[in-house]
Amino acid sequence: MDNFKEQLAYFISKSPDFFNDGSLPEIDSKHQGIVSSAYDLLNSDFSIEKLRNWSGQSDMGIKRKFNSFYAAMVGMKDYSWLSKLMSPIAGKVNSLMQGGLTFSMHLDDIAIIESIGGKDLLVDNPQNATPGAADYPLINGYSVSTRWLRYIYLLTRMRGKKLLSNDEVWVDIGSFYGGLQGLVKKYHPSARIILVDFHHQLLRSYIYLNTLYPGSQHFLPSEIENFKDFSEMPEGSFMYVPVNDYHKIQSHRANLVSNFFSLGEMRREHFEGYFNSSLFQGADKIYLVNRFVSSPFFEKTYDTDITVKDYLNTSRKQEYFDVFPVNHYLSIRRNMFGRNYFRNLSSSYFELIY
């Protein structure tokens, strides 16, 4: 099934509740907006070009070439006075500053990945060669973006820590368009991979992964209950589980369960539904990357009060814990206490492996 629109129509036909995610109880405001924007896009001009980059989310890449000297100069200077005097070009100045800061961060991220043994993964997995990728310039010879560097780093850690092998089962909660799953599949072709997310994200994942791996078996929402446990899935297959169907798999057995970034964005009730489930806590290994404090008092980022303390589990062996280093130096222009400027994130992220 090669045609984009055919894949889209097929996935929706196999997803009975596809257009009902906006009415899910306890959905946080961030994801309410993303779901709403996704449905608007699906009803207008959804295409392969908007598989990963659209109004709701993107790969967060830069679209012009920078050298390190230019990036350093842009990152150091305060152009606020210029913005006020020359408002017609203020937007372009801001764009240049953001691009320079992002370029510098990408250089840091690449160095970090190389330092833990991931250079070969950067070389072997150019972002521009994947479905729906934008045409971003090379950085230090690598085709990457902010999000792609996250995925390469996570893949490097999964390989180094031997978190998945042979025909084992990996469940990832919050998979976006399936970029990390596509990478992991390349190096673990027999793994059974289960993606949990909103319907529109699973649609993106299905189109992306089916394009990359058309010979693999892809089990869609209406087929989830065909399997009493993940071990019954054929080797090398994918399963796409909508968030409202998580209860159908929460008693299944997995070798690895992961969540990157989104547990800390959920309201507490939703967080606990995943984190305390037997699937999550019964897994052989757990891999997490989330915010130390989801909503700091000075900048209430999300509709939740979750902190790193909520992820701690004294009954399990802690294999690794540290600050998540990739994208750590991300600086975004935003308003805070009435002043708009470039700032680091209000809370950094931790990386935890049980």
Residue pairs with C-beta under 8 A, 6 or more apart in sequence:
1 7
1 10
1 210
1 214
2 211
2 214
4 47
4 48
4 207
7 206
7 207
7 210
7 211
8 46
8 203
8 207
10 220
11 202
11 203
11 206
11 207
11 220
11 240
12 18
12 203
14 220
14 221
14 222
14 223
15 199
15 202
15 203
15 220
15 221
15 222
15 242
16 221
16 222
17 199
17 221
17 242
17 244
18 199
18 200
18 203
19 39
19 199
20 244
21 27
21 35
21 198
21 199
21 200
21 242
21 243
21 244
22 32
22 35
22 36
22 39
24 243
24 244
26 267
26 269
26 270
27 35
27 267
27 270
28 265
28 266
28 267
28 270
28 302
28 303
28 304
29 303
30 265
30 302
30 303
31 198
31 265
33 56
34 56
34 57
34 198
35 198
35 200
37 54
37 55
37 56
38 54
38 56
38 198
38 200
38 201
39 200
41 50
41 54
41 55
41 56
42 200
48 131
48 132
48 207
49 132
50 132
51 131
51 132
51 177
51 204
51 207
51 208
52 58
52 59
52 132
52 133
52 134
52 176
52 177
52 179
52 204
52 208
53 59
53 132
53 134
57 176
58 147
59 127
59 133
59 134
59 136
59 145
59 146
59 147
59 148
60 102
60 145
60 146
60 147
61 127
61 134
61 136
61 144
61 145
61 146
61 147
61 148
62 99
62 102
62 103
62 106
62 136
62 137
62 139
62 145
63 99
63 134
63 136
63 137
64 99
64 137
65 137
66 99
66 100
66 103
68 104
68 107
70 100
71 100
71 101
71 103
71 104
71 107
72 100
72 104
73 100
74 96
74 97
74 99
74 100
74 101
75 97
75 100
75 101
75 104
79 93
79 94
79 97
80 341
82 90
82 93
83 90
83 93
83 94
84 90
86 93
94 333
97 333
97 342
98 331
98 332
98 333
98 342
101 331
101 342
102 146
102 330
103 139
104 329
105 146
105 327
105 329
105 330
105 331
106 139
106 144
106 146
106 149
107 139
107 140
108 328
108 329
109 144
109 149
109 153
109 325
109 326
109 327
110 122
110 139
110 140
110 142
110 144
110 149
112 153
112 325
112 326
113 119
113 121
113 122
113 149
113 152
113 153
113 156
113 326
114 122
116 153
116 156
116 157
116 160
117 156
117 160
118 152
118 153
118 155
118 156
121 152
121 155
121 156
121 159
121 183
122 142
122 144
122 152
123 142
125 152
125 183
125 186
126 142
126 143
127 133
127 136
127 143
127 144
127 145
127 148
128 135
128 136
128 143
129 143
130 179
130 182
130 208
130 212
131 207
131 208
131 211
131 212
132 177
132 207
132 208
133 143
134 145
136 143
136 144
136 145
144 152
146 327
146 330
147 179
148 179
149 326
149 327
150 260
150 326
150 327
151 179
151 180
151 183
152 183
153 325
153 326
154 180
154 260
154 287
154 289
155 180
155 183
155 184
155 187
157 163
157 287
157 351
157 353
158 164
158 184
158 287
159 187
161 319
161 320
161 353
163 256
163 285
163 287
163 353
164 170
164 184
164 188
164 191
164 255
164 256
165 188
166 188
166 190
166 191
167 190
167 191
167 192
167 235
167 236
168 188
168 191
168 192
168 255
168 256
169 191
169 192
169 194
169 230
169 231
169 233
169 253
169 254
169 255
169 256
170 184
170 191
170 192
170 193
170 194
170 254
170 255
170 256
170 257
170 258
171 194
171 196
171 230
171 249
171 254
171 256
171 257
171 258
171 279
171 283
172 180
172 181
172 193
172 194
172 195
172 196
172 257
172 258
172 259
172 260
173 196
173 197
173 257
173 258
173 259
173 262
173 263
173 274
174 196
174 197
174 259
174 260
174 261
174 262
174 263
175 181
175 195
175 196
175 197
175 201
175 202
175 205
176 197
176 201
176 204
176 205
177 201
177 204
177 205
177 208
178 195
178 204
178 205
178 206
178 208
178 209
179 208
180 260
181 193
181 195
181 205
181 209
181 238
182 208
182 209
182 212
182 213
184 191
184 193
185 191
185 193
185 209
185 212
185 213
185 216
185 236
189 236
190 235
190 236
191 235
191 236
192 230
192 231
192 233
192 234
192 235
192 236
192 237
192 239
193 237
193 238
193 239
194 230
194 238
194 239
194 241
194 249
194 254
195 202
195 205
195 238
195 239
195 240
195 241
196 241
196 242
196 243
196 246
196 249
197 205
197 241
197 242
197 243
198 242
198 243
199 221
199 242
202 221
202 240
202 241
202 242
205 240
206 218
206 220
206 238
206 240
209 216
209 218
209 238
210 216
210 218
213 238
216 236
216 237
216 238
217 233
217 234
217 236
217 237
217 238
218 237
218 238
218 239
218 240
219 226
219 227
219 233
219 237
219 238
219 239
219 240
220 240
221 240
221 241
221 242
221 245
223 239
224 239
224 241
224 245
224 248
224 249
225 248
227 233
227 239
229 252
229 253
230 239
230 249
230 252
230 253
230 254
231 253
233 239
241 248
241 249
246 273
246 274
246 277
249 279
250 277
250 278
250 279
250 280
251 278
251 279
252 279
253 279
253 282
253 283
254 279
254 282
254 283
254 284
255 283
255 284
255 285
256 283
256 284
256 285
256 286
256 287
257 279
257 280
257 283
257 285
257 286
257 287
258 286
258 287
258 288
259 274
259 288
259 289
259 290
260 287
260 288
260 289
260 290
261 289
261 290
261 291
261 349
262 290
263 271
263 274
263 275
263 288
263 290
263 306
263 311
264 271
264 290
264 291
264 294
264 302
264 304
264 306
265 294
265 302
265 304
266 274
266 302
266 304
266 306
267 303
267 304
268 304
268 305
268 306
271 304
271 306
271 310
274 280
275 281
275 310
275 311
280 286
281 313
285 319
285 353
285 354
286 316
286 352
286 353
286 354
287 352
287 353
288 311
288 350
288 351
288 352
288 353
289 324
289 349
289 350
289 351
289 352
290 306
290 308
290 311
290 349
290 350
291 301
291 306
291 308
291 347
291 348
291 349
291 350
292 307
292 308
292 347
292 348
292 349
292 350
293 307
293 308
293 346
293 347
294 301
294 302
294 304
294 305
294 306
294 307
294 347
295 301
295 302
295 303
295 304
295 305
296 346
296 347
298 336
298 346
299 336
299 346
301 346
301 347
308 350
311 350
311 352
313 354
316 354
317 354
318 352
318 353
318 354
319 353
319 354
320 351
320 352
320 353
321 350
321 351
321 352
321 353
322 350
322 351
323 348
323 349
323 350
323 351
324 348
324 349
324 350
324 351
325 351
328 348
328 349
329 344
330 344
330 345
331 342
331 343
331 344
332 342
332 343
332 345
333 340
333 341
333 342
333 343
334 340
334 343
336 343
